[in-house]
Amino acid sequence: MNVESPPRSVSAGHLIVGQLEREGVRRVYGVPGESYLDVLDGLHDSDISTVVTRHEGGAGFMALAEGRLTGRPGVALVTRGPGAANAFIAVHTAYQDATPLLLFVGLIPVPDRGREAFQEFDLTGWFGSTAKKVVTLDDPTAAARVVAECLHTARSGRPGPVVIGLPEDVLARSAGTARTVAPLPAARPYASEPQLKELAGRIERARRPLVVVGGEGWTAESGRALVRWAAERSVPVVADFRAYDAVPHELDGGNAFVGSLGYGRGDHAAALLDEADLAVFLGAPRADVLSDGYRRGLDAETVLVLPGDTLGHAGRVDQFVAAHAPDLALGLATSALAAVSARADDGRFAAARAAYLRFSTPAPAAPPAAAHQPPYVDMTAVMEVLRAELTDDAVITFGAGNHALWPARYLPHRAPASLVAPRNGAMGMGVPAAVAASLAFPGREVVSVAGDGCFMMNGQEIATAVAYGATPLVLVVDNGCYATIREHQENTYPGRPSGTGLTNPDFAAWARSYGAFGESVTSTGDFRGAFLRARASGLPAVLHLFQDPSVRAPSATA
């Protein structure tokens, strides 16, 4: 007689891994810690790739980049106390950027709580103000359910970070006969037909409408649908800060994209926001950076289309539509918005598009006239090379600093999920984001533009790229200072630089010591050849570019 064997007992740590597998997680990023050994043991036999990083900040940024690029929450694992502190920057970035992220944090054993045990800290006290949800797993049988609920929270409504605390003794306990659970479907709100009719009426009545796009989840289809619909009606489209890849910048058959708002924006884009009598925000609120510090466009008639709450929005709200903005864009041809009349351009639309094309077209500086002047590398000329050489679906990453002004202005985005950059201004994101992008999309070209200050904050993740076969190409712009802060000093305390100088290593030799490709570039004319050699190497690559220390940004006319 056949007797069915009883279900095999598993530990809570192994059950967590099983749930991640069922949720479709392909990679986890982390720095190992003794506080979550049972999860690491479960990963030993898992199809999930465990990417071991060299710093918890790098792990967090890699997970955030995967969330940004794929729409699925990226997953990072760190240990208690110092490990959690190092990962905090990624949680803050994911919260302000509205990016799905799941952070597991190992914790001290339950009996040791409240005794100032080794590396003890208050998980909720630390993360409660900058995460959508913070939970601690105290019941081993609930491990799968907790993971499923937290992943659901991270990707639903306004996406963001969720933190799960893992006491090391709970992880090793038996979860009994508990099994994985079905993933929870993400909430996906849709605009109703009456809401769309109201929006259509507002656009019909407006004389100077403007569409602002941002947020996550844009696809090639939704981006093309929006800019074509807007072009037919002479409605300009601008992107939120660091959401430049939401819609294609170049498109045959009409394109309404005219630039972006926020730091580094063109004056023509700011003027459109100032002059608009209707601003339609699709996926982004009218926030601090977008509005130049709450100074632009606050009083215009405003429609907000967001998947969740209006967190971060400033100024008027005349209509709020709880919807996934890319879905609304996909339905433009079949919804009430299709009936919005095509309007003759009064010159404003064409002028905006022409101004954008002038602003975004590189005009490299002339070479130094005097022989004694150091040649240096003109970053505007570098952007001209990249525009000609990069593939249409290349992924661009950068952190925060003046170096980001060049790629943000000059590199067009022709495909969705082609940009990872921090909307909260976090330095050190570019390199780990590039590593994650190369792992997530091994067939796509990945280029990161990093300042010398930004690069050194997480440049060690080049070692992670070498270890896992990622092949990002990193341009390190060396001007010997924290240029953004130096620029503020020059404007506010002229002639008194303080605390902003940098002494840098040989970044090319540094990269080669890791097993990556490395080459120094000291003059503009040498860049193209170096770029082609780096690309052909088949390795992670670092090009050390020497920039004139007096240059702070692209020229006003470049």
N, C-alpha and C positions, 0 to 999 in steps of 0.2 A: 504494500500500500504506500503511495507517494504522499509524503507529508511536506507541505510548503514550509520552507525554513523561515524563521522570524526575520523581520527587517533588521539589517545590520545597524548597530549604533555608530554614530559618527560624533566627532567633537564639534563644538561650536565653531572653532576656527576653520575646520574642513567644510562645514555647512556654509559658511560665508563664501568660501571659494566656489562651492557648488552653485550658490545663488548668482554669483557674478558670472559664471559660465552660462547659466540659463538666461541671464539678462543680455547676453551677447557681448560682454566685455572681452576685448581682445588683448589689451595690454594694461598692466598696472605699473606705476612708477613709484620708486621709493628708495629710502635708505633703511637698511635692516636695523631692527632693534630687538633686544631680548624680550620686550613687552608684548610682542605679537608673533612669537616663534611658531605657534600652532597654525597661524594663517600662512606663514612662509612654508611650513611643512606641507600644508594642503596644496600650495602652488607648485610644489615639486613634481607632482604627477598630473598637473593641469595643462590643458592646451593654451591657457592664458600665458602670454609672454610676460615675464617679470623683468622690467628694465631697471637695473640698479644704477642709480644716479650718484653723483659725487657730493650733493648737498640737498637738503630738504627743500630749499627754495627752488632749486632746479627741478626737483620731482613735482612740486606743486605747479610750476609754470608749464611743465610738459603736459601734465594732466589737463590744465586749463586750455592749452593749445589744442589738444585732441578734442575737448568739448566744443571749442569754438569752430573747429574745422569740420567736425562730423555731426554735430547736433546731439550726440550722445554724451552723457556726463563722463568726463575723464576721471580716472581713479588714481589716487595717490595714497601711499602708506608711509607713516612716519611713527617714530617712537615718542614717548611722553616728554614733558618738560622742554629741554632744549630743542628736541626734534620738532615738537609742535610749534615752538617759537619761530624756528627757521621757516616753517611752512606757512606762517600766518600771512605773509605778503601775498601769496597766491589766493588765499581766501578773500582778503580785502579786494584784490583785483577782480576776482570772479563776482563778488557782490556788486561792486560799482559798475562793472562791465556787463552784468546780467548774463553770465556764462555758466552753464551747468558743470558742476564739479562735485565729486564725492571724496572727502578726505577721511581716511581711517587713522585714528591716533591710538597707539598702545597706551595703556594706563597701568598704574600700580595695582597690586592685588587688593580686592575689596576689604579684607581685614585691616589693611594698613592705612586706610583713608583717615584723614584728620589728624595724623600723627607727624606731619612734616616729613613723610617718608622720602626716600631718595627719588628725586625728580617729580615729586608730587606737585600738582597744580590744579586749579579749578577750571575744568574744560568749558563749562557754560560761561563762567566769568570772563574767560579769555575770548571766546568765539561768539558769544551770544549776541553781541552788538553788530556783527558783520557776517552772519550766516543766516540762511533762511530757516535752518533747523539745527539743533544740537541735541544729540541723544547719547546715552551711555547704555551699552548692552549689559544688563545685569542678569538676564535669564537666558541660559544657553539654548533652550528650546525655541526661543524667539528669533534666533540669529537670521534665518532666511527672511522672515517677515519684516524685520527691521531694515534689512538691506533693500528689500523691494520697495518699502514705503519711502525710504530716503532717496532712492534713485528716482522715484516718481515725483517727489517734492522738488528735486534738483532740476528736473526738466519741465515741470508744469508751470503754467502761468508765466510770470516773469522769472526766467531761469536764474539759477544762482547756486551758491555753494551750500552743501550740507556736510556736517561733521558727525562722525560716529566714534565714540570712545569705546575702547576694547580693553577691559581689565584682563591682565594676563592669566589670572586663575580661572576666570569665566571661560576664556577661549579654550582652555584645555579640558574643560568639563564635558561630559557626554551630553549631547542634545537628544539622547534617547532615540526614539523612532521618528523624530521630526525630519521632514524632507523639504526640498526646495519648493517654492510656491510660484505660481504663474506671475509673470511680470505685470504690473499694473499699467493700464493704458494711460498715456499722458493726456491730460485735459487739453482740448483743442477748440477753443471758442470760435464761432463763426459769426460774421455780421448778418443781421436779419435784413430782409428785403426793405422793410420800412426805414431801417437805419441807412441803407444804401441810397434809397430815394431821397432822404433828407440830405445826405452828403452830396448827391448829384445836384440837388437844388442849390446848395451853397456854392458849388463850383460854377454853376450856370450864372449865378448873380454876381460873382466876383469879377472885378476888372483886372486885378493883378494877383492871381492865385500862385502859390508856391507849394511844392511838395518836398518834404524832408524825409529821407529814408534812413533807416538804421536798424539796429537789433540783429537778432540771430535768425537763421533758418531760410535765408534767401537762396533760391535756386536759379539755374540758368533760365528756366522757363518763366518764373515769376519776375525776375529782373528785366528780361526782354519785354515781357508783356507791359510792364509799367512804363518804361521809357518810350515805347512805341505809342501807347495810348496817350501819354502826355505830349509827345511830339505832334500828334495829330490835332491836338487842342491848344498848342502853343503854350503849354504849362511847363515852366522850368522845374527840374528836379535837382536837388542838392543832397549830399550825404552828410550824415552826422559825423562828428569827430571819430576817426579810427573805424568807420563803417564804410570805407571807400569801396569795398568789394560787393556791396549789396546789389548794385546794378552795373551792367556793362558800361564802360566809358566810351567805347567805340562800337558802333553797330550800323550795318548797312540798312538803308531804308528808313532813316530818321532816328534821331537820338535826342532826348530831352535833357540828358545829364549835363550839368554846367558847373560842377565843382563840389567843394565840400566846405563845411563850416568848422569853427573851432580854431585852435592854434595852427598857424601856417596857412590860413585860408586867404583867398584873394579878396581884394576890396569889392570886386564885382559881386561875389557871393554874399558878403555882408550887406551890400546895398539892396539885393533882392529881398533879404529878410526884413530890412528896414522899411521897404516900400510895399511889401505884400499887404493886401487887404484881406487875404485868407491864407492861413498857413495850415496845411494838412500834414500831420506828423504820422508817418507810417512806420511803426516799430521803435520809435525813439521819442522820448519826452523832450521838451524845450528846457534843456538843463544848463548848468553853469557854463561849461566850456563852449557849447554850441552857441550860446547867446552872448558871448564875450563878457562873461561875468554878470549875467542877468541885466544886460543893458540894451539888448536888441530884440525887437519883435514881440515884446511882452503884451502889447495892447491890440495886436491884430486879432481878428476873428480866428478862432482856433478849433481844429478838429484833431482829436487824439485817437489813434488806432493802436492799441497795445494789448498784449495777451493777458496782462494782469493789472496790477494797480498802477497808479500814476506817480509812483515814487520818483522823486527828482525833478518833477515838472514844475516850471515857474510860469506865472502869468495866466492869461485867460484860458478857459476851457468852455467852448460853446456847445460842443458835442463830443461825447466820449463813446467809442465803440470798442467793446471788449472782443478782440479778434486777433488772429494771427495774421499780421500784415502781408506776408507773402501769399497767403491763401486769398486775401482780398484782391491782390494784384493779379493772381491767376484767373480770377473771375471777372476781370474788367470787361471782357468781350461779351459776356453773357448776362451780367447783372444790370441793375438800373444805371450803373455808371457808364454803360455802353451808349446810353442815350444822350450823354452830355455832348452838346453841339461842338463840332469843330469850329474853331474861331480863327479869324484872320489875325496874323501877327501884326501888332502895331509897331513892331521894331524892337520891342523889349526882349522878346524871346531870342531872336536872331542875334541881337547884340550880346546877350548873356552867353550864348554858345560861342560866339567869336571871342569874347573876353576870356572864357575858360580855355579855349585852344591856345590863345596867346600866352596865358599864364602858365599853362602846363607844358609848353614846348621849350626844351632846353636851349639856351643861347650861351654857349661856353665863353668864358672870358678869354681875352687875347693873352698869349704867353708873355712872360715878363720881358720888358724892353731892355733892361740893363743886365749885362752878363753876370754882374756880381750878385744879383738877386737869386735866392734859392728857387728852384723850379716849382716844387710842391705839386700836389695833385688837385686839379679843379673838379670838385664833386659834381658840378653841373655837367661837365664833359663825361664824367663817369656815368651819370644817368642817361646821357645820350647813347652810350655804348650799350647799357643794359636794355634800353627801349628797343634797340635794333636786334639784340641777341637773345633775349629771354623768350621762352616759349609762351604761348597764349595762356596756359593754365599754371604758369609759375606761381609759387607761393612766396610772398614777401613777408619777412618778419623784422621788427625792430622794437627796441625798448623805448626809453624816454630820454630826450635830450635834443640839442640842436641838430645833431646828425640826422634825425628823423624828418627834418623839414624837406630834405632833398627827395627821398623816395615818396613821401606823402604828396609832394607837388608834381613830380615828374613821371612817376611810374604808373602807367594806366593799368586798370584791372579789367580783364576781358572775361573772366570766369568767376563764379562764386567760390567761397571758401578759399580765397587766394591772399588773405591778409590776416596776420596775427600781430596785434600791437595793443598795448595797454591803454584803455580809455581813462584809467585812474593815474596815469603818469608814473608807473612803476619802472624803475631802472632794473636792468638785469634780466629782462624777459626775452630779449631777442634770440639769444643763442639757444636756451633750452626749448623755446618755441620752434626754432628751426629744426632741432633734432627730432622733436615729436612729429613735426610735419613730414619730415623725410621718412620716418618709420610708418606713419599712418598712410602716406601716399608714396610708396617707393618708386613709382613711375614718373613722378612729377619733379621738376626742377625746384629747388628751394634756395633762396638767397636771403641772407640776413645782413642788414646794414646796422653796424654797432659803433657807437662812440667809444673812445678809449676808456672813459669812466664806466660806461654801461657794460662794456665787454668784460671788464675785470670782475664784475659782480657775480657772473655765473659762467665765465669763459671756460671754467674747468669741465663743463659738460661736453666739450670737444672730445674728452676721453670717453664719455658715454657714446658719442657718435661712432668713434673708432671701434668700441667694443661690440656694438650691435649692427654695424654695417650701414649706418645712416650716412648720407653724403651731402649735408648742407654746405653751401659756400658762404663764408662770412667775410664781409668787408669791414675792417677795423679802421675807423677814421681817427687818426692820431693828430690832435692839435694841442696836446699837452695841458689840457685844463678841463674843468667842468664848465663847458662853454655857456650853458644856459644861465647858470648862476653868475658867471663872470660877466655876461652881458647885462644882467640886472645890476651888478655892481658898477659897471661902466656908466649906466644910465642914472643910478641913484647916488653913488659915491665915486665920481670920476677920479681916476688916478690913484685909487686906493684898493687894488686887488688884495683879497685876504681869504685864505683858506680854500682856494680854488685851483691851485697849481697841481700838476701831476708829473711824476717821473715814471716813464714807461719802459718795459722790457722790449726786447726784440720779439715782436709777436710772431713773426714768421718762423724764427728758430724755436720759439716756444711751441708752436703748432707741430713742427716736425718732430719735436721730442716726444709728442704723444703718438706719433705714427700718422699724422695728417699731412696734407700738402701745405706748405707755407712759402710765401714769397713776399718780399718787400717791394713797394712801388713808390718811387720818389718823384716821378714826373708824370704829367698827364698823358704824354705820348706812349708811355710804357704800359698803361693800364689794359688796353684791349688784349695785347699778347699775354699778359699775366692772367687775365680772366679766362682766356681760351685754354691756357695750360692748366689752370686750376680745374676748370670744367672737365677737361679730358683726363685728369688724373684718376678719376673713379674713386677718390678718397674724400673724406671731409676736408675742407680747404679753408685756409685763412690767408687773406691778402691784407698786408699791413700798408695802409695808405697814409702818406704824410701830407697833412693839410696845413695851409698857411694859418698860423695861430691867431692871426688878426681877423680871419673870416668867421662870421657868426651865422650867416644864413645866405640863401641864394639872393642875388641882387634883385632889386625891385623890378628890373626890366628883363631879367634872365628867364 
